[in-house]
Amino acid sequence: MSKECCSIEEKPQENGPNTRPSPKDKSENKTEDGHDHDHSHDSGEKTTVQHFLPAIISLTLLSIGLLLQYVLKPDWLNEGLRLALYLASYIPVGFPVIKEAWHSIKHGDFFSEFFLMTIATIGAFAIGEYPEAVAVMLFYSVGEVFQAMAVQKAKLNIKSLLDQRPDEVTVIENKIPRLIKAQSAANGQMIQLKPGEKLALDGKLITESASFNTAALTGESKPRTYKSGDIVLAGMINVNTLSLVEVTTPYEDSKLSRILEMVQNATSQKAKTELFIRKFARVYTPIVVVLALSICLLPYFLIADYEFRDWLYRALVFLVISCPCALVISIPLGYFGGIGAGSRNGILFKGSNFLDVLAGIRHVVMDKTGTMTEGVFKVQEVYIREGFNKDEVLQRINTLESKSTHPIATAIREFVGPVIHTEVQNFEEIAGHGLRGILDGKEYLAGNFKLMDKFNIDHQIEHSSISDTLVAVAVTGKFAGYLTISDQIKKDAADAVKELKKLGVNITMLSGDKTAVVKEVADKIGITDADGDLLPEDKVTKVKALKSGQKSVAFVGDGVNDAPVVALSDVGIAMGGLGSDATVETADVVIQDDRPSRIPMAIRIGRETKKIVWQNIIMAFGVKAVVLILGAGGLASMWEAVFADVGVALLAILNAVRIQHKNFSSNK
């Protein structure tokens, strides 16, 4: 039997150049002595039979021993042979545990669960309770195997959901296809992708159009069609046409690589409940050992008919019951299941601590553009004042907007066409306002009307009466006109708001867009508290005010400007598809498919995870407390002790595993 007890956490990866820890304080993720108390479940690639083989051998020999001792009762079965037979049945399951106990002691962990089981079973042998000693270790080992298999399945579920990249790609060099390692593909190289083939690196689609299955990244089963110039991501599957993709990002920096890194690092971010239980187990176990010694020895001084064997047996029962496996394994497994359930639904939790915080969220603050709306803008109207060349102004503004990644900039580029002039001097992106730059010796401004006010541009436009988003334009200090741009509300935005309200969560919309536009969108999806015309620092001020009311606040956003407020909130949620890298890296939870309905789903997963964890805590403490009292009073045997330890652990594991199969699509 391998090291298969009582913890599922993986060691966090070394911080390399691509490791970006969450900005939240991670100091709490270590135990008081500065290291993780880790018994890894290194179950490798064993088959089910290999997992259970030691237990099968032990059970067979134990059955033979019980048959000979209690049924056949042959004359030749003396005490020596009986001991030898039960020792033979004990060794397959007992030796690995004794080995682990010794290993733990060498590393300063004297009161591990391995030590408890070793002392209890060796003590049972010492007082002649051979069958019970073997049975305790046998059932303990079977429980450990089930734990290891449950943990292995949880890890494999997440890995299979995310790690979809092929190891090799076909590159086109001098019109000749050549197979190379995906990790060696360089930016600018052309990848040929056959129908049904998975993309290994992020890139730009060169083919006129192609459909891709994005399920590995977003959980969406419906293929999406991309056009030439669109960015396609590693893990997507080419559906129906031979496609060419130009590599834009190295293998290790692809979006899928970062997603995998986030999930792998997630297990190192412990929930407070999990940290408490681990610390509690380190104190609880030594106390129980001292109590067991007291149960064995103190009665000698207190009662007249003291029998050492009877009181030692009670102490051994007490030790078996005290093993904290049910808590120490089922709780992290519950959180791991929550992380897995999120991954299966396109939601990435960067740590189990954020599952706990989400469970208590009572207020969600959200951005508008790209969060509740598609973020796919279209130019509706162009107004350029007399005295300005309309085509020239649009071309220059198109050049200026080509330096920005904002969805509005994309809409203008699509409307105007290819960029002709590319030389922009003194380019500046002014957060919450717009863009400024010099082209052909002239200063151009493009942004909202706050940008016009900032540079004292006299515009005399009653822009508040226009419901569409406006891009105001100024040339060399004079107002030149504006473009109206509109966005579409996401299909599931209104449903997401309804679900949040059902969960008892208040909702606020904060946006840098015009107040009229923000109010209109908010009304359509059912949000009553909405503010527009906000700078990034204004959003920070608003969220600080909400937090000062002792409410836990989650912020949902997608743009670079949202990164500060995402970091400030109790839980930062980023839209990972359209979202900027800065926001995705700062966020604690990433929604891969940009669907607002994932926000209430994430809260439901957090609440269900916390509920299951507390069910396990109450069940384990309750059963153990009852059987501990019975054991100390001599009313519970080793068999009851086995149930209190292994039985409760298995029940807790089964309860924790439930979350991996639960449907979180709506409240049931």
CORWOBEL-V643221 format. One record per run of one state. SS is the DSSP state (@ for helix, = for strand, . for the rest). FROM is the first residue (numbers start at 1). TO is the last residue. If there is no record, write none. Layout:
[[SS & FROM & TO] [SS & FROM & TO]]
This chain:
[[. & 1 & 26] [@ & 27 & 29] [. & 30 & 47] [@ & 48 & 72] [. & 73 & 78] [@ & 79 & 106] [. & 107 & 112] [@ & 113 & 126] [. & 127 & 129] [@ & 130 & 162] [. & 163 & 167] [= & 168 & 173] [. & 174 & 175] [= & 176 & 181] [@ & 182 & 184] [. & 185 & 189] [= & 190 & 193] [. & 194 & 197] [= & 198 & 198] [. & 199 & 202] [= & 203 & 205] [. & 206 & 208] [= & 209 & 213] [. & 214 & 214] [@ & 215 & 218] [. & 219 & 223] [= & 224 & 227] [. & 228 & 230] [= & 231 & 232] [. & 233 & 236] [= & 237 & 238] [. & 239 & 242] [= & 243 & 247] [. & 248 & 250] [@ & 251 & 253] [. & 254 & 254] [@ & 255 & 266] [. & 267 & 271] [@ & 272 & 297] [. & 298 & 298] [@ & 299 & 302] [. & 303 & 307] [@ & 308 & 322] [. & 323 & 324] [@ & 325 & 344] [. & 345 & 346] [= & 347 & 349] [. & 350 & 351] [@ & 352 & 359] [. & 360 & 362] [= & 363 & 366] [. & 367 & 372] [= & 373 & 373] [. & 374 & 377] [= & 378 & 384] [. & 385 & 389] [@ & 390 & 401] [. & 402 & 406] [@ & 407 & 416] [. & 417 & 424] [= & 425 & 430] [. & 431 & 433] [= & 434 & 439] [. & 440 & 441] [= & 442 & 447] [. & 448 & 448] [@ & 449 & 454] [. & 455 & 462] [@ & 463 & 465] [. & 466 & 468] [= & 469 & 475] [. & 476 & 477] [= & 478 & 486] [. & 487 & 488] [= & 489 & 489] [. & 490 & 492] [@ & 493 & 502] [. & 503 & 505] [= & 506 & 510] [. & 511 & 514] [@ & 515 & 525] [. & 526 & 528] [= & 529 & 531] [. & 532 & 535] [@ & 536 & 548] [. & 549 & 552] [= & 553 & 557] [. & 558 & 559] [@ & 560 & 568] [. & 569 & 570] [= & 571 & 575] [. & 576 & 580] [@ & 581 & 586] [. & 587 & 588] [= & 589 & 591] [. & 592 & 596] [@ & 597 & 632] [. & 633 & 637] [@ & 638 & 661] [. & 662 & 668]]
